[in-house]
Amino acid sequence: MSDATPSVAIRPDYEHYLTQHAARARLESECRPANKAALFDALAAAGITIVVVNFDGYGDSGQIESIDARTAEAEATLPDATITLADPLWDGSGVEPVTVSVAEAIERLSYDFLREVASGWENNDGAFGEFTFDVAARTIALDYNERLTTSEFYAYEF
């Protein structure tokens, strides 16, 4: 009988994947301030003051349900403008510019933040909530609700 702790070998291809994943996460973090700034600039130029993004997910799927914009006075339509974002490559090897609509930029940032803070928000019972993009403050707030099914078991013998 040996007291040695068994070692677990990580397959080289999985180790390579983990390295790529870490590089992509780093690039996403580095690109985020400029991407947010580009989006907030486009929203401010259109007179938008607040954008609210509602999302819902469960049963292994999820989506953005609505994107609502407001000016100081009333509901508004998102501008038809396009903006250029820095998009990290999936393998983490670099960044490429991508031109998207304002609505798509909002969706991309929302999904990125969900993936960062609540990976798996769409699985099982899922989660729902909303992002609030405050253009004047240049902040994005997330109100997040996670659904949980619980079970309590009791056993008695008399």
C-alpha positions as CSV (number, residue, x, y, z in Angstrom):
1,M,0.0,0.0,0.0
2,S,1.4,3.4,-1.0
3,D,0.9,6.7,0.8
4,A,1.6,8.7,-2.4
5,T,-1.1,11.1,-3.5
6,P,-2.3,10.1,-7.0
7,S,-1.5,12.7,-9.6
8,V,-4.1,13.9,-12.2
9,A,-2.7,14.6,-15.6
10,I,-4.4,17.3,-17.6
11,R,-4.6,16.6,-21.3
12,P,-2.4,18.9,-23.3
13,D,-5.3,20.0,-25.5
14,Y,-7.4,21.0,-22.4
15,E,-4.4,22.8,-20.9
16,H,-4.1,24.7,-24.2
17,Y,-7.8,25.6,-24.1
18,L,-7.5,26.9,-20.5
19,T,-4.6,29.1,-21.6
20,Q,-6.7,30.5,-24.5
21,H,-9.6,31.0,-22.2
22,A,-7.5,33.0,-19.8
23,A,-6.1,35.1,-22.6
24,R,-9.5,35.9,-24.0
25,A,-10.8,36.9,-20.5
26,R,-7.8,39.2,-20.1
27,L,-8.5,40.8,-23.5
28,E,-12.2,41.2,-22.7
29,S,-11.3,43.0,-19.5
30,E,-8.9,45.3,-21.3
31,C,-11.3,46.1,-24.1
32,R,-14.4,46.8,-21.9
33,P,-13.6,50.4,-20.9
34,A,-13.2,51.5,-24.6
35,N,-16.3,49.5,-25.7
36,K,-18.4,51.1,-22.9
37,A,-17.2,54.5,-23.8
38,A,-18.0,54.1,-27.5
39,L,-21.5,52.9,-26.6
40,F,-22.2,55.7,-24.1
41,D,-20.9,58.3,-26.6
42,A,-23.4,57.0,-29.2
43,L,-26.3,57.0,-26.7
44,A,-25.4,60.5,-25.5
45,A,-25.2,61.9,-29.0
46,A,-28.8,60.6,-29.6
47,G,-30.1,62.2,-26.4
48,I,-30.7,58.8,-24.7
49,T,-30.4,59.1,-20.9
50,I,-31.3,55.6,-19.7
51,V,-31.4,52.2,-21.3
52,V,-33.0,49.2,-19.5
53,V,-32.3,45.7,-20.7
54,N,-34.5,42.9,-19.5
55,F,-33.3,39.3,-19.7
56,D,-34.7,35.9,-18.8
57,G,-33.3,32.4,-18.9
58,Y,-34.2,28.9,-17.8
59,G,-34.2,25.3,-19.1
60,D,-30.8,25.7,-20.7
61,S,-31.7,28.7,-22.8
62,G,-31.9,32.4,-22.2
63,Q,-32.2,35.7,-24.1
64,I,-32.6,39.4,-23.8
65,E,-36.3,40.0,-23.7
66,S,-36.4,43.8,-24.3
67,I,-34.3,46.9,-24.6
68,D,-36.0,50.1,-23.7
69,A,-34.5,53.5,-24.1
70,R,-35.5,56.9,-22.6
71,T,-34.6,60.5,-23.0
72,A,-35.1,62.9,-20.1
73,E,-38.7,63.4,-21.2
74,A,-40.0,60.3,-22.8
75,E,-39.5,56.8,-24.3
76,A,-37.1,56.8,-27.2
77,T,-35.9,54.7,-30.1
78,L,-32.3,53.6,-30.1
79,P,-30.3,55.4,-32.8
80,D,-29.7,53.7,-36.1
81,A,-26.0,54.5,-35.8
82,T,-23.2,51.9,-35.8
83,I,-20.2,51.8,-33.5
84,T,-17.0,50.0,-33.6
85,L,-16.1,47.7,-30.7
86,A,-12.9,45.9,-29.9
87,D,-13.8,42.2,-30.1
88,P,-11.4,39.6,-28.6
89,L,-10.7,36.6,-30.7
90,W,-12.0,33.3,-29.3
91,D,-8.5,31.9,-29.0
92,G,-7.2,34.9,-27.1
93,S,-4.6,35.7,-29.7
94,G,-5.7,39.3,-30.3
95,V,-8.5,41.7,-30.9
96,E,-10.4,42.7,-34.1
97,P,-12.6,45.6,-34.7
98,V,-16.3,44.9,-35.3
99,T,-18.9,47.4,-36.4
100,V,-22.3,46.8,-34.9
101,S,-25.6,48.6,-34.3
102,V,-26.1,50.4,-31.0
103,A,-28.7,47.7,-30.1
104,E,-26.2,44.9,-30.8
105,A,-23.5,46.7,-28.7
106,I,-25.9,46.8,-25.8
107,E,-26.7,43.1,-26.2
108,R,-23.0,42.2,-26.5
109,L,-22.1,44.1,-23.3
110,S,-25.1,42.7,-21.4
111,Y,-24.3,39.1,-22.4
112,D,-20.6,39.7,-21.5
113,F,-21.5,40.9,-18.1
114,L,-23.9,38.0,-17.5
115,R,-21.2,35.6,-18.5
116,E,-18.7,37.3,-16.1
117,V,-20.8,37.4,-13.0
118,A,-23.4,34.6,-13.5
119,S,-22.1,32.0,-15.9
120,G,-24.9,29.6,-16.4
121,W,-27.7,32.1,-15.7
122,E,-29.8,30.3,-18.4
123,N,-29.4,26.8,-17.0
124,N,-31.9,24.8,-15.0
125,D,-34.3,27.1,-13.1
126,G,-32.4,30.0,-14.6
127,A,-32.3,33.7,-13.7
128,F,-33.9,36.9,-14.8
129,G,-33.3,40.6,-14.2
130,E,-32.4,43.9,-15.8
131,F,-29.4,46.0,-16.7
132,T,-29.7,49.8,-16.4
133,F,-27.4,51.8,-18.5
134,D,-27.2,55.3,-17.0
135,V,-25.7,57.4,-19.8
136,A,-25.0,60.6,-17.7
137,A,-23.2,58.6,-15.0
138,R,-21.7,56.2,-17.6
139,T,-22.5,53.2,-15.4
140,I,-24.2,49.9,-16.0
141,A,-26.1,48.4,-13.0
142,L,-27.4,44.8,-12.9
143,D,-30.4,43.7,-10.8
144,Y,-30.1,39.9,-10.9
145,N,-32.6,37.3,-9.7
146,E,-31.7,33.6,-9.5
147,R,-34.4,31.0,-9.4
148,L,-33.8,28.0,-7.1
149,T,-35.8,24.9,-6.5
150,T,-35.3,23.5,-3.1
151,S,-36.1,20.3,-1.5
152,E,-36.1,19.3,2.2
153,F,-36.1,15.7,3.2
154,Y,-37.1,14.3,6.5
155,A,-37.1,10.7,7.6
156,Y,-38.6,9.4,10.7
157,E,-38.7,6.0,12.3
158,F,-40.8,5.3,15.4
